[in-house]
């Protein structure tokens, strides 16, 4: 079954289902791929921030000096 879109005609007050064009399908797939990449990047950034905070906490508890980046994560 091909992918469909809903088209509503306001003047006639009718709804119809129309197959997506090849360009619309390609755009939809590109957007889905971009979303997956964006989600992976956000997850990686969150993991990096958590690791940086954990490193800063461990250094504070051990009495070691923090890097500027670690200090900024604690302040921000």
C-alpha positions as CSV (number, residue, x, y, z in Angstrom):
1,X,0.0,0.0,0.0
2,X,1.4,3.4,-0.9
3,X,1.6,6.2,1.6
4,X,-1.3,8.6,1.6
5,X,-2.1,12.1,2.7
6,X,-5.4,13.6,3.6
7,X,-6.6,16.6,1.5
8,X,-9.5,18.6,2.8
9,X,-11.4,20.9,0.3
10,X,-12.8,23.8,2.4
11,X,-15.1,25.0,-0.4
12,X,-16.7,21.6,-1.1
13,X,-16.2,20.4,2.5
14,X,-14.9,17.1,1.3
15,X,-12.0,14.9,2.4
16,X,-10.0,12.8,0.1
17,X,-6.9,10.5,0.4
18,X,-4.2,11.2,-2.1
19,X,-1.0,9.1,-2.6
20,X,2.2,10.9,-1.7
21,X,4.4,11.9,-4.6
22,X,8.0,10.5,-4.9
23,X,9.3,13.9,-3.8
24,X,7.1,13.9,-0.7
25,X,8.1,10.4,0.2
26,X,11.8,11.3,-0.2
27,X,11.3,14.5,1.9
28,X,9.6,12.5,4.6
29,X,12.4,9.9,4.7
30,X,15.0,12.7,4.8
31,X,13.2,14.3,7.7
32,X,13.0,11.0,9.6
33,X,16.7,10.4,9.1
34,X,17.5,13.9,10.2
35,X,15.4,13.4,13.3
36,X,17.2,10.1,14.2
37,X,20.6,11.9,13.8
38,X,19.4,14.8,15.9
39,X,18.2,12.5,18.7
40,X,21.5,10.6,18.7
41,X,23.4,13.9,18.9
42,X,21.3,15.1,21.8
43,X,21.7,11.8,23.6
44,X,25.5,12.0,23.1
45,X,25.6,15.6,24.4
46,X,23.6,14.7,27.5
47,X,25.9,11.7,28.2
48,X,29.0,13.9,27.8
49,X,27.5,16.5,30.2
50,X,26.7,13.8,32.7
51,X,30.2,12.4,32.5
52,X,31.7,15.9,32.9
53,X,29.6,16.6,35.9
54,X,30.5,13.2,37.4
55,X,34.2,13.9,36.8
56,X,33.9,17.3,38.5
57,X,32.1,15.8,41.5
58,X,34.8,13.1,41.9
59,X,37.6,15.8,41.7
60,X,35.8,17.9,44.3
61,X,35.5,15.0,46.6
62,X,39.1,14.1,46.1
63,X,40.3,17.7,46.5
64,X,41.7,17.9,43.0
65,X,41.5,21.1,40.9
66,X,38.8,21.3,38.3
67,X,39.2,22.1,34.6
68,X,37.4,25.3,33.5
69,X,34.9,23.2,31.6
70,X,34.1,21.1,34.7
71,X,33.7,24.3,36.8
72,X,31.4,25.8,34.2
73,X,29.1,22.7,34.3
74,X,28.8,23.1,38.1
75,X,28.0,26.8,37.8
76,X,25.6,26.7,34.8
